[in-house]
Amino acid sequence: MAQDNIQKENEVLTQADVVTICQALKKHQLRLLCLRECTLDDTDLQRILKLAGSCRSLHQLTLNVGMLRIPRHVEQLSVCVARNQTLTGLHLHGSCLGDDGIQLLGKSLLSHPNIVSLDVGDCQLGDVAVDVLYDMLLPETNRPALVELTLSANPRISAQGWARLSMALANCTSLRALMLDYNPLGDYGASCLLVAVAAAQNLEVLDLEGCGLTEHTAQLLLHLVQNHLGGLSKVVLHGNKVKRSTVDAIKTYLRENHMDTESETTTSDLDLTLTSITSEPTTDSSSLPQERKETSATGSDETDEEDTDDEDDASTIQGSATQQNYVKALTEKERSDGEEKEKDDDEDSLGEELTEVPVFYA
Protein backbone atom coordinates (compact mmCIF):
# COMPACT_ATOMS: atom_id res chain seq x y z
CA MET A 1 0.00 0.00 0.00
CA ALA A 2 1.38 3.40 -1.00
CA GLN A 3 2.40 5.76 1.81
CA ASP A 4 2.17 9.52 1.38
CA ASN A 5 3.84 10.31 4.71
CA ILE A 6 6.43 8.57 6.88
CA GLN A 7 7.26 9.76 10.37
CA LYS A 8 9.87 8.15 12.62
CA GLU A 9 10.93 9.42 16.03
CA ASN A 10 13.67 8.13 18.32
CA GLU A 11 14.00 4.84 16.44
CA VAL A 12 16.82 2.73 15.07
CA LEU A 13 15.92 2.48 11.40
CA THR A 14 16.26 -1.03 10.04
CA GLN A 15 17.09 -1.93 6.47
CA ALA A 16 13.39 -2.62 5.91
CA ASP A 17 12.57 0.91 7.08
CA VAL A 18 15.16 2.42 4.76
CA VAL A 19 13.90 0.34 1.82
CA THR A 20 10.31 1.48 2.47
CA ILE A 21 11.37 5.15 2.50
CA CYS A 22 13.51 4.82 -0.61
CA GLN A 23 10.79 3.03 -2.58
CA ALA A 24 8.19 5.66 -1.70
CA LEU A 25 10.58 8.41 -2.81
CA LYS A 26 11.54 6.59 -6.00
CA LYS A 27 7.89 6.09 -6.96
CA HIS A 28 7.07 9.75 -6.20
CA GLN A 29 4.47 8.76 -3.60
CA LEU A 30 5.83 10.45 -0.50
CA ARG A 31 4.61 13.91 0.44
CA LEU A 32 6.03 14.16 3.96
CA LEU A 33 9.18 12.57 5.39
CA CYS A 34 9.89 13.26 9.07
CA LEU A 35 12.89 11.73 10.86
CA ARG A 36 13.56 12.92 14.39
CA GLU A 37 16.39 11.67 16.60
CA CYS A 38 16.67 8.45 14.62
CA THR A 39 19.71 6.25 14.16
CA LEU A 40 20.77 5.07 10.70
CA ASP A 41 23.96 4.52 8.77
CA ASP A 42 25.57 7.41 6.92
CA THR A 43 25.22 5.49 3.64
CA ASP A 44 21.49 5.04 4.23
CA LEU A 45 21.04 8.75 4.97
CA GLN A 46 22.90 9.55 1.76
CA ARG A 47 20.60 7.23 -0.23
CA ILE A 48 17.50 8.86 1.26
CA LEU A 49 18.71 12.39 0.54
CA LYS A 50 19.71 11.50 -3.01
CA LEU A 51 16.25 10.10 -3.77
CA ALA A 52 14.55 13.02 -1.98
CA GLY A 53 16.35 15.37 -4.37
CA SER A 54 14.73 13.75 -7.39
CA CYS A 55 11.31 13.03 -5.83
CA ARG A 56 8.54 15.02 -7.51
CA SER A 57 5.94 14.50 -4.76
CA LEU A 58 7.87 15.51 -1.61
CA HIS A 59 6.55 18.70 0.01
CA GLN A 60 8.01 18.59 3.52
CA LEU A 61 11.35 17.22 4.65
CA THR A 62 12.03 17.16 8.40
CA LEU A 63 15.40 16.06 9.79
CA ASN A 64 15.27 17.11 13.43
CA VAL A 65 17.49 16.61 16.48
CA GLY A 66 20.79 15.05 15.50
CA MET A 67 19.92 13.80 12.03
CA LEU A 68 22.58 16.09 10.52
CA ARG A 69 25.62 15.48 12.71
CA ILE A 70 28.65 16.22 10.55
CA PRO A 71 29.51 18.65 7.70
CA ARG A 72 29.20 15.88 5.10
CA HIS A 73 25.52 15.45 5.99
CA VAL A 74 24.95 19.16 5.39
CA GLU A 75 26.69 18.90 2.02
CA GLN A 76 24.44 16.00 1.03
CA LEU A 77 21.35 17.93 2.10
CA SER A 78 22.48 20.97 0.16
CA VAL A 79 22.74 18.86 -3.02
CA CYS A 80 19.30 17.39 -2.29
CA VAL A 81 17.68 20.82 -1.94
CA ALA A 82 19.41 22.11 -5.07
CA ARG A 83 18.00 19.22 -7.14
CA ASN A 84 14.51 19.19 -5.64
CA GLN A 85 11.76 21.40 -7.08
CA THR A 86 8.71 20.53 -4.99
CA LEU A 87 9.63 21.14 -1.33
CA THR A 88 7.67 23.83 0.47
CA GLY A 89 8.96 23.11 4.00
CA LEU A 90 12.44 22.24 5.31
CA HIS A 91 12.73 21.62 9.06
CA LEU A 92 16.18 21.04 10.58
CA HIS A 93 15.61 21.81 14.26
CA GLY A 94 18.49 20.67 16.48
CA SER A 95 20.94 20.01 13.64
CA CYS A 96 24.67 20.78 13.65
CA LEU A 97 24.60 23.42 10.94
CA GLY A 98 26.64 26.27 12.36
CA ASP A 99 27.54 29.30 10.28
CA ASP A 100 29.46 27.28 7.69
CA GLY A 101 26.54 24.91 7.24
CA ILE A 102 23.91 27.62 6.84
CA GLN A 103 26.11 29.40 4.30
CA LEU A 104 26.45 26.21 2.24
CA LEU A 105 22.79 25.32 2.54
CA GLY A 106 21.77 28.92 1.92
CA LYS A 107 22.99 28.81 -1.66
CA SER A 108 20.55 26.00 -2.41
CA LEU A 109 17.73 27.59 -0.43
CA LEU A 110 18.03 30.90 -2.27
CA SER A 111 17.63 29.16 -5.61
CA HIS A 112 14.76 26.88 -4.57
CA PRO A 113 11.46 27.87 -6.22
CA ASN A 114 8.99 26.80 -3.52
CA ILE A 115 10.35 26.65 0.05
CA VAL A 116 8.32 29.00 2.25
CA SER A 117 8.68 27.30 5.67
CA LEU A 118 12.11 26.99 7.30
CA ASP A 119 13.03 25.69 10.75
CA VAL A 120 16.66 26.23 11.75
CA GLY A 121 16.08 26.43 15.48
CA ASP A 122 18.85 25.24 17.82
CA CYS A 123 21.29 24.92 14.91
CA GLN A 124 24.26 26.76 16.50
CA LEU A 125 23.82 29.77 14.24
CA GLY A 126 25.43 33.19 14.58
CA ASP A 127 25.23 36.50 12.76
CA VAL A 128 26.28 34.90 9.47
CA ALA A 129 22.90 33.16 9.39
CA VAL A 130 21.17 36.55 9.47
CA ASP A 131 22.70 37.43 6.10
CA VAL A 132 21.33 34.23 4.57
CA LEU A 133 17.89 34.72 6.11
CA TYR A 134 17.87 38.39 5.12
CA ASP A 135 17.75 37.41 1.45
CA MET A 136 15.20 34.62 2.03
CA LEU A 137 12.76 37.05 3.67
CA LEU A 138 12.61 39.15 0.51
CA PRO A 139 11.00 37.62 -2.59
CA GLU A 140 12.80 37.26 -5.90
CA THR A 141 11.51 36.58 -9.37
CA ASN A 142 12.52 32.91 -9.19
CA ARG A 143 11.26 32.16 -5.66
CA PRO A 144 8.76 33.30 -3.01
CA ALA A 145 9.74 34.80 0.33
CA LEU A 146 9.41 32.88 3.59
CA VAL A 147 5.98 32.58 5.19
CA GLU A 148 7.10 30.79 8.37
CA LEU A 149 10.51 31.06 10.05
CA THR A 150 11.68 29.26 13.20
CA LEU A 151 14.93 30.60 14.63
CA SER A 152 14.59 29.37 18.20
CA ALA A 153 17.52 28.83 20.59
CA ASN A 154 20.39 30.31 18.61
CA PRO A 155 22.09 32.36 21.34
CA ARG A 156 25.18 33.16 19.25
CA ILE A 157 23.21 35.73 17.25
CA SER A 158 24.21 39.14 18.62
CA ALA A 159 22.15 42.26 19.26
CA GLN A 160 23.47 43.68 15.99
CA GLY A 161 22.34 40.52 14.21
CA TRP A 162 18.81 40.89 15.56
CA ALA A 163 18.78 44.54 14.50
CA ARG A 164 19.79 43.56 10.95
CA LEU A 165 17.15 40.85 10.84
CA SER A 166 14.59 43.43 11.94
CA MET A 167 15.47 45.59 8.93
CA ALA A 168 14.60 42.65 6.65
CA LEU A 169 11.35 42.02 8.55
CA ALA A 170 10.30 45.64 8.11
CA ASN A 171 10.37 45.11 4.34
CA CYS A 172 8.91 41.60 4.36
CA THR A 173 5.25 41.38 3.40
CA SER A 174 4.99 37.58 3.25
CA LEU A 175 6.04 36.37 6.73
CA ARG A 176 3.12 35.17 8.85
CA ALA A 177 4.80 33.25 11.71
CA LEU A 178 8.07 34.04 13.48
CA MET A 179 9.37 31.79 16.28
CA LEU A 180 12.24 33.30 18.26
CA ASP A 181 11.76 31.54 21.61
CA TYR A 182 14.76 30.95 23.88
CA ASN A 183 17.01 33.51 22.25
CA PRO A 184 18.58 36.12 24.57
CA LEU A 185 16.97 39.02 22.71
CA GLY A 186 16.66 41.28 25.72
CA ASP A 187 14.70 44.49 25.51
CA TYR A 188 16.92 45.98 22.80
CA GLY A 189 16.57 43.11 20.31
CA ALA A 190 12.87 42.73 21.02
CA SER A 191 12.28 46.46 20.56
CA CYS A 192 13.91 46.34 17.13
CA LEU A 193 11.73 43.39 16.15
CA LEU A 194 8.51 45.04 17.35
CA VAL A 195 9.25 48.15 15.32
CA ALA A 196 9.70 45.89 12.28
CA VAL A 197 6.42 44.09 13.03
CA ALA A 198 4.63 47.44 13.19
CA ALA A 199 6.09 48.40 9.82
CA ALA A 200 5.34 45.12 8.03
CA GLN A 201 1.77 44.75 9.44
CA ASN A 202 1.43 41.17 8.14
CA LEU A 203 2.84 38.98 10.92
CA GLU A 204 0.19 36.85 12.64
CA VAL A 205 2.15 34.68 15.13
CA LEU A 206 5.08 35.88 17.25
CA ASP A 207 6.79 33.55 19.75
CA LEU A 208 9.00 35.37 22.29
CA GLU A 209 9.02 32.74 25.03
CA GLY A 210 12.03 32.87 27.34
CA CYS A 211 13.78 35.76 25.56
CA GLY A 212 14.86 37.72 28.64
CA LEU A 213 12.22 40.42 28.23
CA THR A 214 11.05 42.86 30.91
CA GLU A 215 8.14 45.21 31.43
CA HIS A 216 9.80 47.66 29.01
CA THR A 217 9.17 45.32 26.07
CA ALA A 218 5.72 44.40 27.37
CA GLN A 219 4.70 48.06 27.37
CA LEU A 220 6.03 48.45 23.83
CA LEU A 221 4.06 45.39 22.75
CA LEU A 222 0.96 46.86 24.39
CA HIS A 223 1.48 50.07 22.41
CA LEU A 224 1.85 47.97 19.25
CA VAL A 225 -1.45 46.12 19.69
CA GLN A 226 -3.20 49.37 20.62
CA ASN A 227 -2.01 51.40 17.63
CA HIS A 228 -0.31 49.22 14.99
CA LEU A 229 -1.85 45.79 15.40
CA GLY A 230 -1.97 44.76 11.75
CA GLY A 231 -2.49 41.02 11.38
CA LEU A 232 -1.01 40.04 14.74
CA SER A 233 -3.31 37.50 16.40
CA LYS A 234 -1.11 35.34 18.64
CA VAL A 235 1.80 36.25 20.89
CA VAL A 236 3.70 34.00 23.30
CA LEU A 237 5.39 35.59 26.33
CA HIS A 238 5.95 32.65 28.67
CA GLY A 239 9.18 32.79 30.65
CA ASN A 240 9.61 36.58 30.64
CA LYS A 241 9.42 38.87 33.65
CA VAL A 242 6.47 41.06 32.78
CA LYS A 243 3.47 42.22 34.79
CA ARG A 244 0.31 40.18 34.71
CA SER A 245 -1.75 43.35 34.31
CA THR A 246 0.15 44.23 31.12
CA VAL A 247 -0.36 40.73 29.75
CA ASP A 248 -4.09 40.99 30.43
CA ALA A 249 -4.26 44.35 28.65
CA ILE A 250 -2.54 42.90 25.57
CA LYS A 251 -5.01 40.01 25.64
CA THR A 252 -7.91 42.40 25.62
CA TYR A 253 -6.73 44.30 22.55
CA LEU A 254 -5.99 41.10 20.63
CA ARG A 255 -9.45 39.75 21.42
CA GLU A 256 -11.16 42.98 20.43
CA ASN A 257 -9.41 43.03 17.08
CA HIS A 258 -9.50 39.35 16.15
CA MET A 259 -12.48 37.79 17.89
CA ASP A 260 -15.34 39.90 16.59
CA THR A 261 -17.93 37.21 17.28
CA GLU A 262 -17.01 36.95 20.94
CA SER A 263 -19.34 38.65 23.41
CA GLU A 264 -18.19 41.59 25.46
CA THR A 265 -15.43 40.89 27.93
CA THR A 266 -16.85 39.99 31.34
CA THR A 267 -15.92 42.00 34.39
CA SER A 268 -12.94 40.65 36.26
CA ASP A 269 -13.27 39.08 39.71
CA LEU A 270 -11.56 42.11 41.21
CA ASP A 271 -14.07 44.49 39.64
CA LEU A 272 -16.98 42.40 40.91
CA THR A 273 -15.57 42.50 44.43
CA LEU A 274 -15.10 46.26 44.37
CA THR A 275 -18.61 46.78 43.01
CA SER A 276 -20.18 44.71 45.78
CA ILE A 277 -18.35 46.76 48.40
CA THR A 278 -19.09 50.22 47.05
CA SER A 279 -22.78 49.39 46.53
CA GLU A 280 -23.42 48.52 50.19
CA PRO A 281 -25.94 51.08 51.66
CA THR A 282 -24.74 52.98 54.72
CA THR A 283 -27.33 55.67 55.47
CA ASP A 284 -30.79 54.24 54.69
CA SER A 285 -32.37 53.02 57.93
CA SER A 286 -34.37 50.39 56.05
CA SER A 287 -31.17 48.57 55.15
CA LEU A 288 -29.39 48.80 58.49
CA PRO A 289 -28.87 45.61 60.52
CA GLN A 290 -31.98 44.30 62.30
CA GLU A 291 -30.62 45.25 65.73
CA ARG A 292 -30.18 48.84 64.54
CA LYS A 293 -33.82 49.03 63.33
CA GLU A 294 -35.08 47.67 66.65
CA THR A 295 -33.08 50.38 68.40
CA SER A 296 -34.76 53.12 66.34
CA ALA A 297 -38.19 51.76 67.15
CA THR A 298 -37.42 51.64 70.85
CA GLY A 299 -36.13 55.20 70.83
CA SER A 300 -39.40 56.50 69.33
CA ASP A 301 -41.51 55.20 72.27
CA GLU A 302 -39.70 56.97 75.08
CA THR A 303 -41.45 57.36 78.50
CA ASP A 304 -40.62 59.32 81.59
CA GLU A 305 -40.00 56.17 83.60
CA GLU A 306 -36.38 55.74 84.67
CA ASP A 307 -36.30 51.98 83.91
CA THR A 308 -37.56 52.56 80.37
CA ASP A 309 -34.97 55.30 79.83
CA ASP A 310 -32.25 52.94 80.99
CA GLU A 311 -33.45 50.25 78.58
CA ASP A 312 -33.58 52.76 75.72
CA ASP A 313 -30.09 53.97 76.51
CA ALA A 314 -28.80 50.44 76.61
CA SER A 315 -30.51 49.61 73.30
CA THR A 316 -29.10 52.75 71.68
CA ILE A 317 -25.61 51.90 72.86
CA GLN A 318 -25.99 48.34 71.57
CA GLY A 319 -27.24 49.53 68.18
CA SER A 320 -24.45 52.08 67.90
CA ALA A 321 -21.88 49.39 68.66
CA THR A 322 -23.42 47.13 66.02
CA GLN A 323 -23.21 49.86 63.38
CA GLN A 324 -19.62 50.61 64.36
CA ASN A 325 -18.74 46.93 64.00
CA TYR A 326 -20.44 46.89 60.61
CA VAL A 327 -18.53 49.97 59.40
CA LYS A 328 -15.29 48.57 60.82
CA ALA A 329 -15.78 45.27 58.98
CA LEU A 330 -16.59 47.14 55.78
CA THR A 331 -13.45 49.29 56.11
CA GLU A 332 -11.25 46.26 56.74
CA LYS A 333 -12.69 44.53 53.66
CA GLU A 334 -12.02 47.58 51.50
CA ARG A 335 -8.46 47.81 52.84
CA SER A 336 -7.87 44.08 52.23
CA ASP A 337 -9.17 44.28 48.65
CA GLY A 338 -7.13 47.41 48.04
CA GLU A 339 -3.97 45.69 49.25
CA GLU A 340 -4.76 42.68 47.05
CA LYS A 341 -5.26 44.90 44.02
CA GLU A 342 -2.01 46.77 44.72
CA LYS A 343 -0.19 43.46 45.09
CA ASP A 344 -1.58 42.23 41.76
CA ASP A 345 -0.59 45.46 40.03
CA ASP A 346 2.95 45.46 41.40
CA GLU A 347 3.65 41.76 41.18
CA ASP A 348 6.04 40.72 38.44
CA SER A 349 4.73 37.56 36.84
CA LEU A 350 5.77 35.25 34.06
CA GLY A 351 4.03 36.01 30.80
CA GLU A 352 1.64 33.66 29.11
CA GLU A 353 0.26 32.82 25.71
CA LEU A 354 -1.95 35.76 24.98
CA THR A 355 -4.62 34.23 22.80
CA GLU A 356 -5.70 30.91 21.45
CA VAL A 357 -6.59 32.25 18.01
CA PRO A 358 -5.70 29.47 15.54
CA VAL A 359 -3.72 30.37 12.46
CA PHE A 360 -3.75 28.07 9.44
CA TYR A 361 -1.64 28.06 6.34
CA ALA A 362 -2.55 26.76 2.92
TAPE-V724694 format. One record per backbone hydrogen bond with DSSP energy under -1.0 kcal/mol. NH is the residue of the N-H (numbers start at 1). CO is the residue of the C=O. If there is no record, write none. Layout:
((NH;CO) (NH;CO))
This chain:
((6;32) (8;34) (10;36) (13;39) (18;14) (19;15) (20;16) (21;17) (22;18) (23;19) (24;20) (25;21) (26;22) (27;23) (28;25) (29;24) (31;4) (32;4) (33;60) (34;6) (35;62) (36;8) (37;64) (39;11) (45;41) (46;42) (47;43) (48;44) (49;45) (50;46) (51;47) (52;48) (53;49) (59;31) (60;31) (61;89) (62;33) (63;91) (64;35) (65;93) (66;94) (73;70) (74;70) (75;71) (76;72) (77;73) (78;74) (79;75) (80;76) (81;77) (82;78) (83;79) (84;80) (88;59) (89;59) (90;117) (91;61) (92;119) (94;121) (95;92) (96;68) (97;95) (98;123) (101;97) (102;98) (103;99) (104;100) (105;101) (106;102) (107;103) (109;105) (110;106) (116;88) (117;88) (118;148) (119;90) (120;150) (122;152) (129;126) (132;128) (133;129) (134;130) (135;131) (136;132) (137;133) (140;143) (146;136) (147;116) (148;116) (149;177) (150;118) (151;179) (153;181) (157;154) (162;158) (163;159) (164;160) (165;161) (166;162) (167;163) (168;164) (169;165) (170;166) (172;169) (176;147) (177;147) (178;205) (179;149) (180;207) (182;209) (185;183) (186;211) (189;185) (190;186) (191;187) (192;188) (193;189) (194;190) (195;191) (196;192) (197;193) (198;194) (199;195) (200;196) (201;197) (204;176) (205;176) (206;234) (207;178) (208;236) (210;238) (218;214) (219;215) (220;216) (221;217) (222;218) (223;219) (224;220) (225;221) (226;222) (227;223) (228;224) (232;229) (233;204) (234;204) (236;206) (240;237) (241;213) (242;240) (242;349) (247;243) (248;244) (249;245) (250;246) (251;247) (252;248) (253;249) (254;250) (255;251) (256;252) (257;253) (258;254) (259;255) (262;259) (272;268) (273;269) (274;270) (275;271) (276;272) (277;273) (278;274) (279;275) (280;277) (287;284) (293;289) (294;290) (295;291) (296;292) (297;293) (298;294) (299;295) (300;296) (301;298) (309;305) (310;306) (311;307) (312;308) (313;309) (314;310) (315;311) (316;312) (317;313) (318;314) (319;315) (320;316) (321;317) (322;318) (323;319) (324;320) (325;321) (326;322) (327;323) (328;324) (329;325) (330;326) (331;327) (332;328) (333;329) (334;330) (335;331) (336;332) (337;333) (338;334) (339;335) (340;336) (341;337) (342;338) (343;339) (344;340) (345;341) (346;342) (347;343) (349;242) (351;240) (354;235))
